[in-house]
Amino acid sequence: MSEQRDRNFVQHSIDTGLKSLQGNPFLAQRIMNQERTEQPVMRKKISFAFILAMALLIICIATAVAGAVNEDFNDWLYRLWPEAAMKLMPIDVSCEKEGIKMSLINAVAEDNEVYLTFSMQDLEGDRINAYSNLYMDIRCDLVGGENLDMSNYRYDLLDDYEKEHGETPICLIRNENPTYDPDTKRIIRGEHATFYTGEIPANGVITATVPWLGGNSESSYVDLKPLLEQYGGQAKAVNAPWNAEYTDSDGYRQKLGSLSDTTPVLDWNNSLEIPLTDNIRLSGIGMVDGLLHIQFHYVNYQKISVGEYQYAYDYYPEGVFPRLYDSDEVYGYDSTDKYYDVSKMPNGIDYLTWGSQPGDPTTPEWVEYIYTVDSGLTEAQTFVAEVSLCEPPLMGMWQVTFPVKKIRNVN
């Protein structure tokens, strides 16, 4: 695919994947900004992550076409792609709870890294879809239940991680893009775990746990163009609060500080207070210095926490995310950044948050988005607010255990 098509595909995946982000519009916007600023990394050889991503696709094809079991799949994969087949080892362990079956398909352990390919399948209903949110915890213990020696840290890896994140982990888990099969009601995903406690021992035991399946969400759309026409003339600008936050070029949230004097926002003290959900209101909309601004007021907007502390699932029961794009866009979003030109935005800032919720300083009270438009909106543009309502998660504690020697590649 061309570079632009690749970019469209990535952003489309992120865009549709927002439905599984536990209804958090602030996290969604951060991911969108990180995708725009991400720099490519050149690698000298095929990475495990790439092998795993391709394996996910191949597994789905093999399963759908041939109904392959693990042994057949590995034989078939070896003929097609020996490097991947030699690393990925077949696994046949599963568990079932709440009518949901968790199955490990294949895995590999090498040095201090583990890659797992697994599936979650609904045997009773339609509680799993392409946007289902789930998390896997991966642990490694020695045979007999003895914990790993935590003193043997990989300091070279820890230093890199600490510089980037400012904290020291024991294990870092990253997930790969999922694939969903509607015919079997099964979602297939990969997990990549990096242990910072030294090389994974051959006599170790891997425990993989999926504590919950995130609640699905339903979306509706509010046409914002009539509201812009009705209330846009009332828009008044003021300087942004000094403690407002924005996303910098590296994808991190920063305080606005002295930039507040040159960053206008809609006057939140004269809020329109048009309800979009029980707790989210349209507080302002209109043009400011040739740019389109839209502002939302989150009133007593509280997260809901379900489950034990270690595996707690936090989610917002509702969310609002604005979308401005050309109506003929195939994917339903601004794929070419036509309405996102940072060179025209005040200080290059496209969205701001400020204030906080009662008892929750991390969730803002006010959110404002900025778009670059050349003239008034017409039928050629779509300007909507996506309103999502999120369901509670399904708690199940699906867990499987298997020995490391089953998945370690022996040269």
Order of alpha helices (4+ residues) and beta strands (2+ residues): alpha-alpha-alpha-alpha-alpha-beta-beta-beta-beta-alpha-beta-beta-beta-beta-beta-alpha-beta-beta-beta-beta-beta-beta-beta-beta-beta-beta-beta-beta-beta-beta
